Structures are given as C-alpha cells and as structure tokens.
C-alpha cells in the first residue's frame, strides 16, 4: 500500500463514537555513542505517527508514542521497557542488538511484539520460533549475504582464491554477521581474515594498514556504527586502500558518516548497504514537509539525514500498519492486545510505502520480510544506487536461520 493509501484508509473508517488512544513504545538513542542514528530515526517515527493522527488516526483512534532514550545501554532499556509496558503499549520498537537480545524473552512472556529493523538476532527471522520478534528488514545475516554477493559481482563473479577482510565492531552486534561471512568463505572459497575494532571505534589505523599492506585484501566488508564508519574511511584512505572495494553493512553509510569522514569528494566510490530508500523523492517525505509548513514550523535538522530519517519512517509506518490490521480484525475497536498486533504484523504483505522500501512480506513465517538489500555508492554529489533491490545468498542464509532458531528453542 502507498503512503497515501495508508493514510486514506485511516481516515475512511473514522467514527467519533468509538475513538480511543492506542499506545506504542519506541526505544531510540537520543544520547550516547549511537545518538547520530537515534535522533533522526526517533524524529521520523514521531513525525510519521503525528501525520497519521492529524489525518484521523487509525480508524479514528489516536496513536501515542512512549519514547525511551536507551543511550545504547541495556539496563536503561530494561527499565524503559517496564515503563512502556505499564503504559499499556501493544508493541515496542527496539533499538540496538544488545537491547534486543536482553528483551527477547520478556517480549514473548508478555506477548508484546517488538521490532528490530536492520539489527538484533538474525535467527528471529524465523517467526515460528520467535513469535513476538520482527526484524522486519534485512538482518545482519542477510546483510552479510548481500555484502558477499556485491563483492562477488565487483570481483568478476568468482570469489575463489580472493582475499576478503571483515572489519567489524567488536561487540555482539558487530559479531552477529560473522557466521554467514564464514559460511560463505567455505561455499565460495575465498580467504577470510577478521579485523575486530574495540569500542568506541575511534582508532583504526592499525587495522587499515594490516588490511591494505599485510593481508592485501581484494575487498573489505565492514560492519561499524556510531562514529566508527567515519574513522574507517579516513584510516583506509591513509592506508591507500581504494574505497570502491569497500562495502558496509547498513549502519556505516549515512550523510553524517560521509561528512565526518572528510566529505563526499574524499570518499567517492565507497559502497553501503541500505534497507530503505535514500534521498528526498518520496511521497511520505513530501507529506511531512507539508505538515510542518502548514503548522508554521521549521523541519527538524534530522530531516536532512535521509538515510536514517527514512528508516525511521519505515519503522513508524510498519508499526501503524500492524496496529491498523489489528484494529480492523477486531471490528474497528481500539481494545487490542499485543497478540492482536503480532497478527497484524503477520498480515503485512507487499508493503512498499510509496516505493521507499522493497516489497516487504511478513506473512508465512518470515518475520524479516524477505531479507532485501540495496547498495548505494558515494559520488561527489551524494549517493547513487549501485544495484537494484536484491537478496544475497537467501537460500544459504535462511537455512542457517532455521538451524540457529531450532538450536535456541
């Protein structure tokens, strides 16, 4: 359904008599090491929900977002989850892999669905074994499959005997992609060397020199976040490694990363995986811009961070769509449970949000929505698509997801 269709459907069923409030929770990092991601994502979620409410809400019911600033710290997130639950939230937007892993059992016990787009535990794509967790976008395993497939294409279609360096943040999130990278080394016959980066990721010259001069990598796959991606760009340039032979997971290529890494002209050729569209040319962004103009307000600065802000729009829209599906399945009543909303997520099919995202399908037990990715390349003027939407090694990845989910349950 398009963004306009989503909003039109919300207005169509409005009846003042049964209007009520529906509460959803949203965790985001307004402060801390990943605040550069959390602020645009959090602003976009709030803006999308505000847009829906201004147009009549969901079947006449207003949505209220209870937001928690995690600071990328698990204890704060656990405390915040209790507050979200106490306010009657029917779903929770999570933020960060450590937080997701810490709260997975609580979500299932409390029967409240949580989302972890682009992060979290890859095995949770298996909806049969993780009934209340929805990655709802390419997991780290699917990103790993996409990165290896992109490297394969750029290296002539055959990775046998090639040298692949995996440069990653040395924490649970950074290590999450390793099983697929290692598995595909066996499948494709490439030589893999791993280069961990300790937190907070502000020094990478040693790893970059090793990659460029000792290992002599043919390609680099990186998985960094926070300020570390910009440090990576500067370190690889100093080491003389060509950026056109680098592809990042989804948290390593945004406007802020490129600017902090020296600007677009300095980083031409650098590639990054995305799970939502990049840039301004989307209907939902135009509607939000019009909303601010009508209200006589300036757009938030985070609106210009199209990579992360657009992902927040996707998150907000998926949450609203799941709530809408739950309300409609309950005859228009706002008296819905977390399980109703879980089923609402599972009813999402061919969700594109006006072409901002690939066709997401959360039905049929795939809580990841298909594992779609797209690679964008830095030019001197911004980002340009290097590929269409694709799924890298989907058969290998999903077989590993099923095996891992079975072991953990």
C-alpha positions as CSV (number, residue, x, y, z in Angstrom):
1,X,0.0,0.0,0.0
2,X,1.3,3.5,-0.8
3,X,1.8,6.1,1.9
4,X,-1.3,8.0,0.6
5,X,-3.3,4.8,0.7
6,X,-2.2,4.1,4.2
7,X,-3.4,7.5,5.4
8,X,-6.6,7.4,3.4
9,X,-7.5,4.1,4.9
10,X,-7.1,5.5,8.3
11,X,-9.5,8.4,7.6
12,X,-12.1,6.3,5.9
13,X,-13.2,4.3,9.0
14,X,-13.2,7.1,11.5
15,X,-16.1,7.2,13.9
16,X,-16.1,9.7,16.8
17,X,-18.1,7.4,19.0
18,X,-15.5,4.7,19.4
19,X,-12.3,6.9,19.2
20,X,-9.7,5.9,21.8
21,X,-6.0,6.0,22.3
22,X,-3.6,3.3,21.3
23,X,-0.2,3.3,22.9
24,X,3.0,2.1,21.3
25,X,6.6,2.1,22.7
26,X,9.7,3.3,20.9
27,X,13.2,3.0,22.1
28,X,15.9,5.2,20.5
29,X,19.3,6.6,21.4
30,X,18.9,10.3,21.8
31,X,22.2,10.4,23.6
32,X,25.2,8.1,23.8
33,X,27.5,6.6,21.1
34,X,24.8,6.0,18.5
35,X,22.8,9.2,19.0
36,X,23.7,10.2,15.4
37,X,21.5,7.3,14.4
38,X,18.9,7.5,17.1
39,X,17.9,11.1,16.7
40,X,16.9,11.0,13.0
41,X,15.2,7.6,13.5
42,X,13.3,8.8,16.6
43,X,12.2,12.1,14.9
44,X,10.9,10.2,11.9
45,X,8.9,7.7,13.9
46,X,7.3,10.6,15.8
47,X,6.7,12.6,12.6
48,X,5.0,9.7,10.9
49,X,2.7,9.0,13.8
50,X,1.9,12.7,14.1
51,X,1.0,12.7,10.4
52,X,-1.3,9.7,10.8
53,X,-3.0,11.3,13.9
54,X,-3.6,14.6,12.0
55,X,-5.4,12.7,9.3
56,X,-7.7,11.0,11.7
57,X,-5.6,8.3,13.3
58,X,-6.2,4.6,12.8
59,X,-9.9,4.0,12.3
60,X,-10.4,7.2,14.4
61,X,-8.1,6.1,17.2
62,X,-5.2,8.3,18.1
63,X,-1.8,6.7,18.5
64,X,0.5,7.8,21.3
65,X,4.2,7.0,21.2
66,X,6.0,6.4,24.5
67,X,9.7,7.1,23.7
68,X,12.6,5.9,25.8
69,X,16.2,7.1,25.3
70,X,18.3,4.0,25.7
71,X,21.8,5.6,25.4
72,X,22.7,2.2,23.9
73,X,22.7,0.8,27.5
74,X,20.9,-2.4,28.3
75,X,20.0,-1.6,32.0
76,X,18.3,1.7,30.8
77,X,16.4,-0.2,28.1
78,X,15.2,-2.9,30.6
79,X,13.9,-0.2,32.9
80,X,12.3,1.7,30.0
81,X,10.6,-1.5,28.8
82,X,8.9,-1.8,32.1
83,X,7.6,1.8,31.8
84,X,6.4,1.1,28.2
85,X,4.6,-2.0,29.4
86,X,3.0,-0.3,32.3
87,X,1.5,2.4,30.0
88,X,-0.3,-0.4,28.1
89,X,1.8,-0.5,24.9
90,X,0.7,-3.0,22.3
91,X,4.1,-3.1,20.6
92,X,7.7,-1.9,21.2
93,X,10.2,-0.6,18.7
94,X,13.6,-1.8,19.9
95,X,17.0,-0.1,19.4
96,X,20.3,-2.0,19.4
97,X,21.3,-5.6,19.2
98,X,22.3,-5.9,22.9
99,X,18.9,-4.5,23.9
100,X,17.1,-6.8,21.6
101,X,18.8,-9.8,22.9
102,X,18.2,-8.8,26.5
103,X,14.5,-8.3,26.0
104,X,13.6,-11.1,23.6
105,X,12.4,-13.5,26.4
106,X,10.3,-10.7,28.1
107,X,8.6,-9.9,24.8
108,X,7.5,-13.5,24.4
109,X,6.5,-13.8,28.1
110,X,4.5,-10.6,28.0
111,X,3.1,-11.3,24.5
112,X,4.1,-7.9,23.2
113,X,5.6,-7.8,19.7
114,X,9.0,-6.0,19.2
115,X,10.7,-4.8,16.0
116,X,14.5,-4.7,15.3
117,X,14.9,-3.4,11.7
118,X,18.4,-3.9,10.5
119,X,19.8,-5.2,13.8
120,X,19.1,-7.8,16.5
121,X,19.3,-11.5,16.3
122,X,19.2,-12.9,12.8
123,X,17.6,-16.2,13.9
124,X,14.5,-14.2,14.9
125,X,13.5,-14.0,11.2
126,X,12.0,-17.4,11.9
127,X,8.6,-16.4,13.1
128,X,7.7,-19.9,14.2
129,X,10.5,-19.9,16.9
130,X,10.4,-16.2,17.6
131,X,6.6,-15.4,17.5
132,X,6.9,-11.9,19.1
133,X,10.1,-10.6,17.4
134,X,10.1,-9.0,14.0
135,X,13.4,-7.9,12.3
136,X,11.1,-6.5,9.6
137,X,14.1,-5.6,7.4
138,X,17.4,-7.3,6.4
139,X,19.1,-8.8,9.4
140,X,22.8,-8.8,9.8
141,X,22.9,-12.3,8.2
142,X,21.0,-11.0,5.2
143,X,23.3,-8.0,5.1
144,X,26.3,-10.3,5.2
145,X,24.8,-12.3,2.3
146,X,24.2,-9.1,0.4
147,X,27.7,-7.8,1.0
148,X,29.4,-11.0,-0.2
149,X,27.2,-11.1,-3.3
150,X,28.1,-7.5,-4.0
151,X,31.8,-8.3,-3.6
152,X,31.4,-11.3,-5.9
153,X,29.9,-9.1,-8.6
154,X,32.6,-6.4,-8.2
155,X,35.4,-9.0,-8.4
156,X,34.3,-10.5,-11.7
157,X,31.8,-13.1,-10.5
158,X,34.2,-15.6,-8.8
159,X,35.5,-15.3,-5.2
160,X,37.6,-18.4,-5.3
161,X,41.1,-17.5,-4.0
162,X,40.2,-13.9,-3.4
163,X,41.1,-12.2,0.0
164,X,38.1,-10.7,1.9
165,X,38.7,-8.6,5.0
166,X,35.9,-8.3,7.6
167,X,36.3,-5.2,9.6
168,X,33.8,-5.1,12.5
169,X,32.8,-3.5,15.8
170,X,33.9,-6.0,18.5
171,X,30.6,-6.3,20.3
172,X,27.5,-8.6,20.0
173,X,26.1,-6.5,17.1
174,X,29.4,-6.4,15.2
175,X,30.0,-10.2,15.6
176,X,26.4,-11.1,14.6
177,X,27.3,-11.2,10.9
178,X,30.3,-13.5,11.3
179,X,28.6,-16.9,10.9
180,X,27.4,-16.1,7.4
181,X,30.7,-14.4,6.3
182,X,32.5,-17.6,7.5
183,X,30.0,-20.0,5.9
184,X,30.2,-18.2,2.6
185,X,34.0,-18.4,2.7
186,X,33.6,-22.2,2.7
187,X,31.0,-22.1,-0.1
188,X,32.8,-19.6,-2.4
189,X,36.4,-20.5,-1.5
190,X,37.6,-17.0,-0.5
191,X,40.3,-16.4,2.1
192,X,38.7,-14.6,5.1
193,X,40.6,-12.5,7.7
194,X,38.7,-10.8,10.5
195,X,39.7,-7.4,11.9
196,X,37.8,-6.6,15.2
197,X,37.6,-2.9,16.3
198,X,37.3,-2.3,20.0
199,X,34.7,0.2,21.3
200,X,34.4,3.2,20.9
201,X,35.9,2.7,17.4
202,X,37.9,6.0,17.2
203,X,41.2,4.4,16.2
204,X,41.5,2.1,13.1
205,X,44.9,2.9,11.5
206,X,46.5,-0.4,12.6
207,X,43.6,-2.5,11.1
208,X,43.6,-0.4,7.9
209,X,47.4,-0.8,7.4
210,X,47.1,-4.6,8.0
211,X,44.2,-4.8,5.5
212,X,46.0,-2.8,2.8
213,X,49.7,-3.8,3.2
214,X,50.0,-7.1,5.1
215,X,46.8,-9.0,4.1
216,X,46.5,-7.2,0.8
217,X,42.7,-7.6,0.7
218,X,40.9,-7.8,-2.6
219,X,37.7,-6.5,-0.9
220,X,36.6,-5.2,2.5
221,X,33.3,-5.9,4.2
222,X,32.8,-3.6,7.2
223,X,30.2,-3.6,10.0
224,X,30.7,-0.5,12.1
225,X,28.3,2.1,13.6
226,X,28.3,5.2,15.7
227,X,31.2,7.4,14.7
228,X,33.4,4.4,13.7
229,X,32.4,4.4,10.0
230,X,33.9,7.9,9.5
231,X,37.0,6.8,11.3
232,X,37.2,3.8,9.0
233,X,37.0,6.0,5.9
234,X,39.9,8.2,7.0
235,X,42.0,5.2,8.1
236,X,41.5,3.3,4.8
237,X,42.4,6.3,2.8
238,X,45.6,6.9,4.7
239,X,46.5,3.3,4.2
240,X,46.0,3.7,0.5
241,X,43.1,1.2,0.2
242,X,40.6,2.0,-2.6
243,X,37.1,2.8,-1.3
244,X,35.4,1.3,-4.3
245,X,36.5,-2.0,-2.9
246,X,34.7,-1.5,0.4
247,X,31.0,-2.3,1.2
248,X,29.5,-1.5,4.6
249,X,26.6,-3.0,6.5
250,X,23.6,-0.8,7.0
251,X,24.8,1.4,9.8
252,X,28.0,2.5,8.1
253,X,26.9,4.8,5.3
254,X,24.9,7.9,6.0
255,X,25.2,11.6,5.3
256,X,26.8,12.2,8.7
257,X,29.3,9.4,8.2
258,X,30.5,10.8,4.9
259,X,30.7,14.4,6.1
260,X,32.6,13.4,9.3
261,X,34.9,11.1,7.1
262,X,36.1,14.1,5.1
263,X,33.2,14.8,2.7
264,X,31.8,13.4,-0.5
265,X,34.7,14.3,-2.8
266,X,37.1,12.5,-0.5
267,X,35.0,9.3,-0.3
268,X,33.9,8.8,-3.9
269,X,33.4,5.1,-4.6
270,X,32.6,3.9,-1.0
271,X,29.6,1.5,-1.0
272,X,27.0,0.9,1.6
273,X,24.0,-1.5,2.0
274,X,20.6,0.0,2.7
275,X,17.3,-1.5,3.7
276,X,15.2,1.6,2.9
277,X,15.4,4.2,0.2
278,X,17.9,7.1,0.3
279,X,17.1,10.7,-0.7
280,X,14.2,13.1,-0.8
281,X,12.0,11.9,-3.7
282,X,9.3,10.0,-1.7
283,X,5.7,10.9,-1.2
284,X,5.7,10.4,2.6
285,X,8.6,12.9,3.0
286,X,6.6,15.4,0.9
287,X,3.6,14.9,3.2
288,X,5.6,15.5,6.3
289,X,7.2,18.6,4.8
290,X,3.8,19.9,4.0
291,X,2.6,19.2,7.6
292,X,5.4,21.2,9.1
293,X,4.7,24.1,6.6
294,X,1.0,24.1,7.5
295,X,1.9,24.3,11.2
296,X,4.3,27.1,10.5
297,X,7.2,25.1,11.9
298,X,10.7,24.5,10.6
299,X,11.6,20.9,9.6
300,X,13.9,19.3,12.1
301,X,17.6,19.2,11.2
302,X,17.4,15.4,11.2
303,X,15.1,15.5,8.2
304,X,18.2,16.1,6.1
305,X,19.7,12.8,7.2
306,X,17.8,10.9,4.6
307,X,19.4,7.5,5.3
308,X,18.4,7.3,8.9
309,X,15.3,9.5,8.8
310,X,13.8,7.4,6.0
311,X,14.5,4.3,8.1
312,X,12.5,5.9,10.9
313,X,9.6,6.5,8.5
314,X,9.7,2.8,7.6
315,X,9.6,1.8,11.3
316,X,6.8,4.2,12.1
317,X,4.8,3.1,9.0
318,X,5.2,-0.6,9.8
319,X,4.0,-0.1,13.4
320,X,1.0,1.9,12.3
321,X,0.1,-0.7,9.6
322,X,0.3,-3.6,12.2
323,X,-1.9,-1.6,14.5
324,X,-4.3,-0.9,11.7
325,X,-4.5,-4.6,10.8
326,X,-5.2,-5.5,14.4
327,X,-7.9,-2.8,14.8
328,X,-9.6,-3.8,11.6
329,X,-9.5,-7.5,12.6
330,X,-11.3,-6.5,15.8
331,X,-14.1,-4.8,14.1
332,X,-12.6,-1.3,14.4
333,X,-12.2,-1.4,18.2
334,X,-9.1,0.0,19.9
335,X,-9.3,-2.7,22.5
336,X,-6.5,-4.7,21.0
337,X,-3.7,-6.8,22.6
338,X,-0.1,-7.4,21.8
339,X,-1.0,-10.7,20.2
340,X,-3.6,-8.9,18.0
341,X,-0.8,-6.6,16.8
342,X,1.6,-9.5,16.3
343,X,-1.0,-11.0,14.0
344,X,-1.3,-7.5,12.4
345,X,2.4,-7.6,11.6
346,X,2.0,-11.1,10.1
347,X,-0.8,-9.7,7.9
348,X,1.6,-7.2,6.2
349,X,2.1,-8.1,2.5
350,X,3.7,-6.2,-0.4
351,X,4.4,-3.2,1.8
352,X,6.3,-0.6,-0.1
353,X,5.5,2.8,1.5
354,X,5.4,4.6,-1.9
355,X,8.5,2.7,-3.2
356,X,10.6,3.8,-0.2
357,X,11.2,0.2,0.6
358,X,11.2,-3.1,-1.3
359,X,8.0,-5.2,-1.2
360,X,8.1,-6.4,2.5
361,X,6.1,-9.6,3.3
362,X,5.9,-10.6,7.0
363,X,3.4,-13.4,6.3
364,X,4.3,-17.0,6.1
365,X,6.7,-17.2,9.0
366,X,9.4,-14.9,7.6
367,X,9.5,-12.1,10.2
368,X,12.4,-10.5,8.3
369,X,10.2,-9.6,5.3
370,X,12.4,-11.2,2.6
371,X,15.9,-10.0,3.5
372,X,16.1,-7.4,0.8
373,X,19.1,-5.0,0.4
374,X,20.3,-2.4,-2.0
375,X,23.8,-1.0,-2.4
376,X,24.4,2.7,-2.8
377,X,27.7,4.3,-3.8
378,X,29.1,7.7,-2.8
379,X,29.6,10.2,-5.6
380,X,31.0,13.8,-5.3
381,X,27.4,15.0,-5.0
382,X,25.8,12.4,-2.7
383,X,24.6,8.8,-3.1
384,X,23.6,6.9,-6.2
385,X,22.2,3.3,-6.4
386,X,24.8,0.8,-7.4
387,X,22.3,-2.1,-7.6
388,X,18.5,-2.7,-7.6
389,X,16.9,-4.4,-4.5
390,X,18.2,-8.0,-4.2
391,X,18.6,-10.9,-1.8
392,X,22.2,-12.2,-1.3
393,X,22.5,-16.0,-0.8
394,X,19.0,-16.2,0.5
395,X,18.9,-20.0,0.4
396,X,22.1,-20.3,2.5
397,X,21.0,-17.5,4.9
398,X,17.5,-18.9,5.5
399,X,18.8,-22.4,6.0
400,X,21.2,-21.1,8.7
401,X,18.4,-19.1,10.3
402,X,16.2,-22.2,10.6
403,X,19.1,-24.2,12.1
404,X,20.0,-21.5,14.6
405,X,16.4,-20.9,15.7
406,X,16.0,-24.6,16.3
407,X,19.1,-24.7,18.5
408,X,18.0,-21.7,20.6
409,X,14.5,-23.0,21.3
